[in-house]
């Protein structure tokens, strides 16, 4: 989901840039208002031909602006869908992290029990105590460490998903601002 969110973010940024370029091109003080006479009335007004050329250019760009606006709305929808998917993944990951914590606690209790048993065997059967320590307790401790590592990675993933979700929310707001203020 994070991969698609980044793709949607990039596509949205590209569309926002297209909107910016189109709007800059249509800004009257930046537009090249030199054009051919279209209407006789504007032809009699000083600068009238330039004004008519500007409006003709705006009409031509209207289709492009409409397409950009539709693409931005579609991007917002995709970002909202991604956020819904991220929220579901976060819920699944939260449950997984809870399970991992339970396993870590279980393995800690098992390790403590093995410690006590090894201590008892040290007195009566040192050879069996050494075997229990090296064959069983080592594996329990190794597995516990593996689970702690998995838990740390899961926590980082959880936080990363939250960051992507927040970026999507901010991008949705930015697109909305661009649509309402620029268009």
N, C-alpha and C positions, 0 to 999 in steps of 0.2 A: 504494500500500500504506500509506503514511503517513496518508492521508486516512481509510482504513478503520480503521487502528489508533486514531486519535484518536476515531472514532465508537464503537468498541468500548470504549475507555477511558471515554468519557462514559457509555455505557450501563451499564458495570460500576459506575462511581461512583454512578449513580442507584440501581442495585439494592442496593449496599452501604448507601446512605442509607435505602432502604426497610427493610432489615434492621435498621438502627440504630433507626429510628422504631418498628418493630414490637416489638423487644426492650425498648425504653424503656417502651412501653405495657404490656408484660407484666411489668415489674419489680415484684415484690410491694410494695415500699415506696412505689412511685409509683402503683400500680394503685388504682382506686377500688373498694374491696372491699365497698361497699354493694351488696347484691343481694337478690333474693327468695329465700326459703327453698326449697331443692331437696330436701334429704334431712332426714328427721326427726331422725336421730342428730346431724347437724351443727347442727340447730336447737336442740338442748338444750345444746350447747357454746357458751360465750360467744364471740362472733365467728365461730361456725361458718358462719352464712349468708354472711358476707363471704368466708370461705375457699372455700366452694362456688362462689360467684359468680366468684372469681378463677380457679378451675380450669375452670369452664365457659368463661370468656373465653379461657383458654389453649387449650382444645380447639378453639374456634372459630378461633383464630389459627394452629393447627397447619397447616391447609391453606395458609394464606398463607405461613408459614415454609417449608413444603415447596416451594412455587412459587418463593420467593426463592432457596432453596438450589439448586434445579434451574437457575434463571436464572444464578446465580453460576458453577455448574459449566460451563454452556454458554458463559459469557463467558470463563472460563479456557481452554476449548478454542479459542475464536475468537482469543484473544490468542496462544496457542501456534501456531495456523495462521498468524497475521499475522507472528509472529517467524520462522517457516520461510520465508515469502515474502520478508520483509525480508532474511534471510540470503542467499537466492538473488539478490536485487537487489544486495546489497552485493558478492557475488562477481562479478556481471556488471559492476558499476561499477568494481570493482578492475581487471578486465581492460581495460575501456575507458580507465581512467587510465593503465595501462601502455602501451596503444597511443598515447595522446596524448603521453606522455613520449617515446616513440620518434620520433613525428613532429616534436616540438619539437627533439630532438637532430638529426634529419635536416635540418630547416630551418636550424638553427644552422650545420651544416656547409656547407649550400648558401650561406648568407649569407657565411660566411668565404671560400668559393671565389669568390663574386661580388666580394667586397672585393679579393681578389688580382687578379682579371681586370680590374676597373675600374682598379686602380692601374697595371697593365701598359698598358691602353689610354689612360690619361691622357697617357702619353709619346708614343705613336704616333698616336692618333686621339682627341683630347679630345671631339669631337662624339659619337662612338660610345660613349665612356665615360659621358658625360652621359645618353645615351639608355638605356644598360644600367642605370645607377643609378636613373633615374626610372621606367622602365617595368618592369624586372624586380626589381631589388633592393628597391625600395619595396614591391612586392606580396609578396615573400618575407617581409620584416620584418613587414608588416601581418598576414599569415597566421600567422606565428609568435606574434605578440602575441595574436591571436584564440585560438590553441590554448592559450596560457598562461592566458588568461582562462577558457576552457572547463575546463581542468585545475583551476583554483582553485574554480570552481563545483562540479565533480564531487567534489572533496575535501570541500567544505562539505556536500554532499548525503550523502556517505559518513558523515561524522561525525553528521549529523542523523539518519540511519537508525539509527546505533548508539545514539543517545540514545533514540529511540522504542523500540528493542528493549529497552534497559535499563529504561525506564519500564514496558514490558509485563511484564518479568520481576518487577519490584518489585510491580506490581499483582497478578500471579498469586500471589505470596507473600502479599500482604495479604489477598486473597480467601481463600486457604487458612487463614490465621490467623483471619479472621472466621468462617469456617465451623466450624473446630474449637473455637475458644474461645467464640464467642457462641452458636452453635446447640447 
